[in-house]
Amino acid sequence: MLQSSTFKVGRYTCTLTATDNGALTMKWKPEWPLFLSRDEKATYRKGRDALLKKFDDDPTITSRRQAE
């Protein structure tokens, strides 16, 4: 099951995609930021954590840590 989340980080848009095998990809628009302010970093972490929480909330997804 593919999970994806798109959210604004300052003037950028970040799309994070996570797959069942644990791969996490990140795409930024209009380009990859060279620097994020403290507030932008907090916004990014909030969006990232929201996506990762989807895995915690879905009992059909087993993380690698749980499988070991």
C-alpha positions in Angstrom: 0.0 0.0 0.0 1.5 3.3 -1.1 1.0 6.2 1.3 1.6 9.8 0.2 1.3 13.3 1.7 1.7 16.7 0.1 2.0 19.8 2.2 3.3 23.4 2.1 6.6 24.3 3.7 7.0 28.0 3.4 7.2 28.8 -0.3 7.9 25.2 -1.2 5.6 22.2 -1.6 6.8 18.9 -0.3 5.5 15.5 -1.4 6.5 12.5 0.7 5.7 9.0 -0.5 6.2 5.8 1.6 5.8 2.2 0.4 5.2 -1.0 2.3 8.9 -1.9 2.0 9.9 1.1 4.0 11.2 3.3 1.3 10.5 7.0 1.7 10.8 9.4 -1.2 10.7 13.2 -1.1 10.0 15.6 -3.9 10.1 19.4 -3.6 8.6 22.1 -5.8 9.5 24.4 -7.3 13.0 23.1 -6.4 14.8 21.3 -3.6 15.4 23.9 -0.8 19.0 24.7 0.1 17.9 26.0 3.5 14.8 25.8 5.7 14.2 28.3 8.5 13.4 27.0 12.0 9.7 27.4 11.4 9.9 25.6 8.0 11.8 22.7 9.5 9.0 22.4 12.1 6.4 22.5 9.4 8.3 19.8 7.4 8.6 17.6 10.5 4.9 17.9 11.3 4.0 16.8 7.7 6.5 14.0 7.8 5.3 12.7 11.2 1.7 12.8 10.0 2.6 10.5 7.1 4.5 8.1 9.3 1.6 8.1 11.8 -0.5 6.6 9.0 1.7 3.5 9.2 1.3 3.3 13.0 -2.5 3.6 12.6 -2.8 0.9 9.9 -2.6 -2.6 11.5 -2.0 -4.2 8.0 1.3 -2.5 7.7 4.2 -4.0 9.6 7.3 -1.9 10.1 10.8 -3.5 9.8 11.4 -2.8 13.5 8.2 -4.8 14.5 9.2 -7.6 12.1 12.7 -8.1 13.7 
